[in-house]
């Protein structure tokens, strides 16, 4: 039984031109920041102090800050206390098997959004297979997103004469068996470039 989950926070000090204050507050709030102070350094320069989860700081927060202020903001930070948090392990599953390379700890409020982005992105990098590929994102034991890649349907009937009913049925059965086998052994060939493409920013 887990009594409590905590995560590290940092005390961030952001200096920025007043015209960007709305965008920067929005960015900090979107990254689960808690505002501690807002003061004026000069008539047009603002100092914002926020407590931010370390996980968000290392996830290109400075790059996003630069983007929001056209490069005019500066950021300083120091360690702050650990805080109680509702965090969960988010995993990518392919045909119910976890993909070891793709897992991270996220806040429960963001699990669904990130999960949907993961499965959509991974689907874009995976080729169609002989059997169905089910891509899921799981937050703890809860499935938060799902995408399916339909299998190839070999047109085995193409070359058969319309009247050859029994042969047609046999071929369909054989194809069905083949699909069942592939699914049973989880024989999904995912090219390593799919993982590279997914993991690239």
N, C-alpha and C positions, 0 to 999 in steps of 0.2 A: 504494500500500500504506500503510495507517494503522498506525504503530508502536504508538501508545497513545492511548486516549481518557481525558480528565480532566474533572472537573466541580468547580465551586467549592463549598466548604463554609463554614459559619459555626460559630463557637463560641457555643453558646446557654447562658445561665444562667437556670434556672427556679427561682423561689422559690414554695413551695406548702405548704399544711397537710399534715401527715404522713398524715392519713386518705386522701388522694388519690394517694399515692405509687405504688401498684400501677397505677392507671389511666394515670398520666402516663408511667411507664416503658414500659407497653404501647404508648402513643401514639408515643413516641419510637422504639421498636424497629420499629413498623409503618412509620415514615417513614425507615427506614434509618439511624437515629441510632446513634452509638457513644458509650457512656457513658464519661466522663472522671473524674467525681467525684461522690460523694454525701456530703453533710455536714449537720449540724444547725446551724441559725442560732439557734434557741431550742429549748426542750424539745418544742414542737409544730410548729415550722416547719423545713422541709427545703430545702436548696439542692442542685439537681441540675445537673450540667454535662454537656452533650452536644455532640458534633460532629454537625451535621446538614447534609445537602445543601441548598444554597440553593434548589433547585427545589421542595423540600418546604416550606421556610419560606414561600415566596411563595404556595403553594397553600393558603391559609387555615389555616396551622398554628396561628396564634394563636387563631382562632375555635374550632378543635377543642380546643385547650388550655383555653380558657374553658369550653367545653361539658363537658369531662371533670372540671373542678374547680368547677363552678357559679360561675365568675367569680372564684375566690379565688387564682388563680395570677398571677404577674407574669413577664414574659419580657424579658430583655436579650440582645443578641447583637452579635458583632463578626466581622469577616472572619477566616476561617481559611485554611489552605493549600488549594490545588487538590489533589484526590486522584484516583488512578487509578480508573476506573469502567467498568462494563459497561453502556453506554448505547446506545440504538437509537432511530431515528426511527419513530414510530408514525403511520400515515396511515389515513384513511378512504377507501375506494374504493367508487364506485357504478358497477356494470357495468364493472369493471376500470379505471375512470378515477379518478385521485386528486381528492379534493375539497380544493382549495387552502386553504380557510378552516379545515380541520380536520386539523392535524398538530402533533405535539409530540414532544420528546425525553423518553424515559422510561427507567428502569432495566429491564434485560432481565427481572428477576424480577417486574416488574409489568405487562409488556406484555400478557400474556394476559388478566389480570383487567380492565385498562382497556379493552382491545380488545373484550371481550365486552359490557362496559357501554356502549361507544360504539355498537356495531351494534344492540343492543337498543333503545337510546334513539332512535337515528336512525330505525329502522324504525317506531317509534311515531308519528313526525311526518310520514312519507311516505305519500301517498295511493296506492291501487292504480292501475296504469297499464294500457294496452292490451297491453304486453309485460312480461315478467318483469323485476323489479328485484332485482339481487343486491348486497347491501351487505356489504362485507368490511373487516376491519381488518388492516393489514399492518405487521409489525415488521421493518423492513428489507425483505428479499425474501420473508419467511415470512408466510403468511396465518395469523393466530392466532384469528380469529373470523369467522363468516359467518351471515347471515340472508337469507332470500329472501322477496320479496313476490310472490305468485302473480298472474298477469294476470287481468283480467276475461275470462270466457268468455261472449261474446255468444251468447245462445241463438238462433242463426240458424235452427235447425231447428223452432223452436216453431210457426211458422205453416204449416209444410209438411205435406201429407197423407202419411201413412205409406207409401203405395205409390209416391210420387214419388222413387224411389231415385237416378236419375241427377242430378236437380236437387239433391238433398240432398248428393250427393258433390261436385258442383261448388261449392256454397256452402261446404262444409267446406274444400276446397282453397283457395278464395279467402281464407277467414279465416286459413288457415295461412300463405299467401303474405304477407298483410298483417302478420302477426306477425313473420315473418322479416325483412321490410323494416324494421320498427320497431327490431328488435334490431340489425340491420346498421348502421343509422345512429346507433345509440345515442340514439334520440329519446325521452329520458326527461325529462318536464316535472316538475321538482321545485320546488314553490312556495317563495318566499323565506322564508315563515313557518316552513317546516320547519327551515331553518337557524337562524332566530331561536330557535325552540323548543328545538333541540338545544343551541345555545350558551349558553342561559340556564342559570343554576345550578340 
